[in-house]
Amino acid sequence: MTASALTRPGERDRISTKLLEIDWRLAILLCAIAGLGTMMLYSIANSSWDPWADRHLIVFGVCFALMLVLALVDLRVWFFTAYPIYVFSLLLLVAVLAVGHSALGAARWLKLGPVQIQPSEIMKIALVLALARFYHGLPAKDAKLSWKLLVPAALIGIPVLLVAKQPDLGTAVLIALTGAAVMFMAGLSWRVLAVGAVGAVAGIPPFILFVLHGYQRDRILTFLHPEQDPSGNGYHILQSKIALGSGGLLGKGYGLGSQSQLNFLPEKHTDFIFATFAEEFGFIGCFGLLLLYGGVIAICLRIASISHSHFGRLSAAGVTATFAFYILINASMVMGLAPVVGVPMPLLSYGGTVMLTVMAGFGLVMAVRVHRYLEISSGRGSLF
């Protein structure tokens, strides 16, 4: 017999009871990070709420409310709609290639009246749901190594190719890493991962030479030797390193970051906001920020570990992996340890679609927490 979706078998699914089951520690940490993002956006706009800080705060408020609503959704609803959400996201990616809005040399957005959405961001959550749904009913021995793993490989590979075609290499890599992480957590043999890693490394040279666009190859070469083109392709990385270094131990002080205030640092409100934060708050401030991010990841992994359903465990862990990869790639990019690939720092950077995706993901994690005692059948996943 299926246990209650709440804390104890037989307890009624009252909204007030579900709200008490939400992990409010996680909610507070998310608010703290978004608050720091608002502070930075206010600072780099020369102490003005316009054009970024006020919108960032409003979007976060709306998305926070959405997260709470999604947290109350029965986990069986997430399970039942996993494949339809994935197919819908896939169709949006195809639509981007057909009628997508172009900016900065890439077609990544769909215009819906006054609103622009980035389907590749939505796909990150859709992929986690689809993989969690697939693995929920898969025997452990098949999850470790079998021909059935061609299905999750296809679920990952198709959106990766579509996103890379836009072209958006950073998001394509993020989707691939998320998919690989879910497969690993579902029980994929480490030998398969090792072979895949070796194959990926061996495929890097021909991929760079024959698959990447010219500007993408330039980004990689610039990453290796940014000083060779200090006023061109190497400008972003060099200015970011200057901002990071000039912050020192304690930073220059709030609102006193010269690289951002004087507009030397490009994309200071999106991709390189971590560099502006480092310049104003220094090493200590960055360490504190990363502790907040680490707290979010730790709580989410704890939520994944206490779920009674395999679908819940993989869903929460997959969302957590996506969030962690956001942080890892952006920080590495800003510090010059990875090529500039256009991956924002979650909740800190300005951007509506990314904020929506991240908070919807945390809504799923919260739903796993609220319904942690729910056991989902390995069959059709009926709501009844």
C-alpha positions in Angstrom: 0.0 0.0 0.0 1.3 3.4 -0.9 2.4 5.6 1.9 1.2 9.2 2.4 3.0 11.9 0.4 3.6 13.7 3.7 5.4 12.9 6.8 3.4 10.0 8.1 1.1 7.3 6.5 -2.5 8.3 6.7 -2.0 12.0 7.2 -4.2 14.2 5.1 -2.6 16.3 2.3 -3.5 19.7 3.7 -1.7 22.7 2.1 -0.8 24.1 5.5 0.8 20.7 6.4 2.7 20.6 3.2 4.0 24.2 3.7 5.4 23.1 7.1 7.3 20.2 5.3 9.1 22.7 3.0 12.8 23.0 3.9 12.9 26.7 4.9 16.6 26.6 5.5 17.0 26.0 1.8 14.6 28.8 1.0 16.5 31.2 3.2 19.8 30.4 1.5 18.3 30.9 -1.9 16.9 34.3 -0.8 20.4 35.2 0.6 22.1 34.5 -2.7 19.5 36.3 -4.8 19.8 39.2 -2.3 23.5 39.4 -2.9 22.8 39.3 -6.6 20.4 42.3 -6.3 23.1 44.2 -4.2 25.7 43.6 -6.9 23.3 44.6 -9.8 22.5 47.8 -7.8 26.2 48.5 -7.3 27.4 48.0 -10.9 24.6 50.2 -12.2 26.2 53.1 -10.3 23.9 52.7 -7.2 20.7 52.6 -9.3 17.9 50.1 -9.2 17.4 50.5 -12.9 18.0 48.6 -15.2 18.9 45.4 -13.5 18.5 45.3 -9.7 14.7 46.0 -9.5 13.9 43.5 -12.3 16.2 40.9 -10.7 14.4 41.2 -7.4 10.9 41.2 -8.9 11.7 38.1 -11.1 13.1 36.3 -8.0 10.0 37.1 -6.0 7.8 35.7 -8.7 10.0 32.6 -9.1 10.2 32.1 -5.4 6.4 32.0 -5.2 6.4 29.6 -8.1 8.9 27.4 -6.3 6.5 27.2 -3.3 3.6 26.3 -5.5 5.6 23.6 -7.3 6.8 22.2 -3.9 3.1 21.4 -3.1 2.6 19.4 -6.4 2.3 15.7 -5.7 5.5 13.9 -6.8 3.3 11.5 -8.9 2.3 14.5 -11.0 6.0 15.2 -11.7 6.4 11.5 -12.6 3.4 11.3 -14.8 4.3 14.5 -16.8 8.1 13.8 -17.0 8.1 12.6 -20.6 5.5 15.1 -21.9 7.6 17.9 -20.4 10.7 16.5 -22.1 9.0 16.2 -25.5 7.6 19.8 -25.2 11.1 21.1 -24.4 12.5 19.2 -27.4 9.9 20.8 -29.7 10.9 24.2 -28.3 14.5 23.5 -29.2 13.5 22.6 -32.7 11.4 25.8 -32.9 14.5 27.8 -31.9 16.4 26.5 -34.9 13.5 27.3 -37.2 12.2 30.6 -36.0 14.5 31.5 -33.1 15.5 35.1 -32.2 19.2 35.8 -32.8 21.5 37.8 -30.6 25.3 37.9 -30.3 25.6 35.6 -33.3 23.4 32.8 -32.0 19.7 31.8 -32.2 18.8 30.8 -28.6 15.6 32.5 -27.8 11.9 32.3 -28.8 9.9 35.5 -28.7 6.4 35.1 -27.3 5.1 38.7 -27.7 7.1 40.9 -25.3 8.6 37.9 -23.6 11.7 36.0 -24.6 12.4 32.4 -23.4 15.5 30.3 -23.8 14.3 26.7 -24.3 17.8 25.2 -23.7 17.4 26.3 -20.0 14.1 24.6 -19.7 15.6 21.4 -21.2 18.0 21.1 -18.2 15.1 20.4 -15.9 13.1 18.4 -18.5 16.1 16.1 -19.0 16.5 15.4 -15.3 12.8 14.5 -15.1 12.9 12.2 -18.1 16.0 10.4 -16.9 14.6 10.0 -13.4 11.4 8.6 -14.9 13.3 6.1 -17.1 15.6 4.9 -14.3 12.8 4.6 -11.8 11.6 1.3 -13.1 14.9 0.0 -14.4 16.6 -2.9 -12.6 19.9 -2.0 -10.9 21.9 -4.5 -13.2 20.5 -2.8 -16.3 21.3 0.6 -15.0 24.9 -0.5 -14.5 25.4 -1.7 -18.0 23.0 -3.0 -20.7 21.7 -2.1 -24.1 18.8 -0.3 -22.5 21.2 2.5 -21.7 20.9 3.5 -25.3 17.6 5.2 -24.3 19.1 7.6 -21.8 22.0 8.2 -24.1 19.5 9.3 -26.8 17.6 11.4 -24.3 20.8 13.3 -23.6 22.4 13.3 -27.0 19.4 14.7 -29.0 19.1 18.0 -27.0 22.9 18.3 -26.8 23.1 18.3 -30.6 20.2 20.7 -31.0 21.6 23.2 -28.5 25.1 22.9 -30.0 23.5 23.7 -33.4 22.2 27.1 -32.1 25.2 27.4 -31.4 25.5 27.4 -27.6 28.4 25.3 -26.6 28.3 26.2 -22.9 24.7 25.1 -22.4 25.3 21.9 -24.5 28.2 21.0 -22.2 26.1 21.7 -19.1 23.2 19.5 -20.4 25.7 16.7 -21.2 27.3 16.9 -17.8 23.9 16.8 -16.1 22.8 13.8 -18.0 26.1 12.0 -17.3 25.7 12.8 -13.6 22.2 11.4 -13.4 23.3 8.2 -15.2 26.2 7.8 -12.8 24.0 8.3 -9.7 21.5 5.8 -11.2 24.2 3.2 -11.1 26.2 3.4 -14.4 29.4 1.4 -14.2 32.5 3.5 -13.6 34.2 1.5 -16.3 31.8 2.9 -18.8 32.4 6.4 -17.5 36.2 5.9 -17.8 35.9 4.7 -21.4 33.6 7.6 -22.1 36.1 10.1 -20.6 39.0 8.7 -22.6 36.9 8.9 -25.7 35.9 12.4 -25.0 39.5 13.5 -24.5 40.6 11.8 -27.7 37.7 13.5 -29.6 38.6 17.0 -28.5 41.1 17.8 -31.2 38.9 16.7 -34.2 35.9 18.3 -32.5 37.7 21.6 -32.2 39.0 21.4 -35.8 36.0 20.2 -37.7 32.9 20.8 -35.6 33.3 24.1 -33.8 32.5 27.4 -35.4 35.4 29.7 -36.0 34.6 32.0 -33.1 34.3 29.0 -30.8 37.8 27.8 -31.8 39.1 31.4 -31.1 37.6 31.3 -27.6 39.5 28.1 -26.8 42.8 29.4 -28.2 42.2 32.7 -26.3 41.6 30.7 -23.1 45.0 29.1 -23.6 46.8 32.4 -24.5 44.6 35.4 -23.7 47.6 37.8 -23.6 48.1 37.3 -27.4 44.9 39.3 -28.1 44.4 41.6 -25.1 42.1 44.0 -26.9 40.1 41.4 -28.8 39.2 37.8 -27.9 41.3 37.9 -24.8 39.8 41.0 -23.4 37.0 39.3 -21.3 39.4 36.9 -19.5 42.1 39.5 -18.9 39.7 42.1 -17.4 38.1 39.4 -15.3 41.5 38.4 -13.9 42.3 42.0 -13.2 39.0 42.4 -11.3 39.6 39.2 -9.3 43.2 40.1 -8.4 42.4 43.7 -7.5 39.9 42.6 -4.9 42.6 41.1 -2.7 41.7 39.6 0.6 38.9 41.9 1.7 37.9 43.7 -1.6 37.7 47.4 -2.5 34.4 47.9 -0.8 30.8 47.9 -1.9 30.2 50.1 -4.9 34.0 50.8 -5.4 34.9 48.2 -8.0 36.7 50.1 -10.7 36.6 47.3 -13.3 32.8 47.2 -13.2 32.0 50.8 -12.3 34.1 52.1 -15.2 32.8 49.5 -17.6 36.1 47.8 -18.3 34.6 44.4 -17.5 32.2 43.2 -20.2 28.9 41.4 -19.3 29.4 42.5 -15.7 25.8 41.9 -14.9 25.5 38.4 -16.3 28.5 36.0 -17.1 31.1 38.0 -15.2 29.1 39.1 -12.1 31.3 36.8 -9.9 34.3 38.9 -10.9 32.6 42.1 -9.9 31.6 40.5 -6.6 35.3 39.4 -6.1 36.5 42.9 -6.8 34.2 44.5 -4.2 34.3 41.8 -1.5 37.6 40.1 -2.1 38.6 36.5 -1.3 36.7 36.5 2.0 33.5 37.6 0.3 33.8 35.0 -2.4 34.5 32.3 0.2 31.3 33.3 2.0 29.3 33.2 -1.2 30.7 29.8 -2.1 29.7 28.6 1.4 26.1 29.7 0.7 26.2 27.7 -2.6 27.7 24.8 -0.7 25.0 24.9 1.9 22.3 24.8 -0.9 24.0 21.8 -2.5 24.4 19.9 0.8 20.7 20.4 1.8 19.5 19.3 -1.7 21.7 16.2 -1.6 20.3 15.4 1.9 16.8 15.8 0.5 17.6 13.4 -2.3 19.0 10.8 0.1 15.8 10.7 2.3 13.4 10.2 -0.6 11.6 6.8 -0.5 11.2 6.8 -4.3 14.0 6.3 -6.8 12.4 8.9 -9.0 12.5 11.4 -6.2 16.1 10.6 -5.4 17.3 11.0 -9.0 15.2 14.1 -9.6 16.6 16.0 -6.6 20.1 14.8 -7.2 19.9 15.7 -10.9 18.7 19.3 -10.2 21.5 19.6 -7.6 24.1 18.4 -10.2 22.8 21.0 -12.7 23.1 23.8 -10.1 26.6 22.7 -9.1 27.8 22.6 -12.7 26.5 26.1 -13.2 28.7 27.3 -10.3 31.7 25.3 -11.3 31.7 26.3 -15.0 31.0 30.0 -14.3 33.7 30.3 -11.6 36.2 28.4 -13.8 35.4 30.7 -16.7 35.8 33.9 -14.7 39.1 32.7 -13.2 40.5 31.8 -16.6 40.4 28.1 -15.9 37.9 27.3 -18.7 36.9 29.0 -22.0 34.3 31.7 -22.0 31.1 29.8 -22.8 28.3 32.0 -21.5 27.2 30.1 -18.4 25.8 32.5 -15.7 26.3 32.2 -12.0 22.9 31.0 -10.7 20.7 33.5 -8.7 23.6 36.0 -8.7 23.6 36.8 -12.5 20.8 38.8 -14.2 18.6 36.7 -16.4 14.9 35.8 -16.3 14.9 32.4 -18.0 17.8 31.1 -16.0 16.2 32.3 -12.8 12.9 30.6 -13.8 14.7 27.3 -14.6 16.8 27.3 -11.4 13.8 28.1 -9.1 11.6 25.6 -10.9 14.3 23.0 -10.3 14.3 23.9 -6.6 10.5 23.6 -6.6 11.0 20.0 -7.8 13.6 19.4 -5.0 11.2 20.9 -2.5 8.4 18.6 -3.8 10.7 15.6 -3.2 11.2 16.9 0.4 7.5 17.4 1.0 6.6 14.0 -0.5 9.6 12.1 0.7 7.6 9.2 2.1 5.7 8.7 -1.1 6.4 5.5 -2.9 5.8 5.5 -6.7 4.9 2.3 -8.5 7.4 1.1 -11.1 4.5 0.8 -13.5 2.6 3.5 -15.3 3.0 6.0 -12.6 -0.8 6.5 -12.2 -2.0 9.3 -10.0 -4.5 7.0 -8.4 
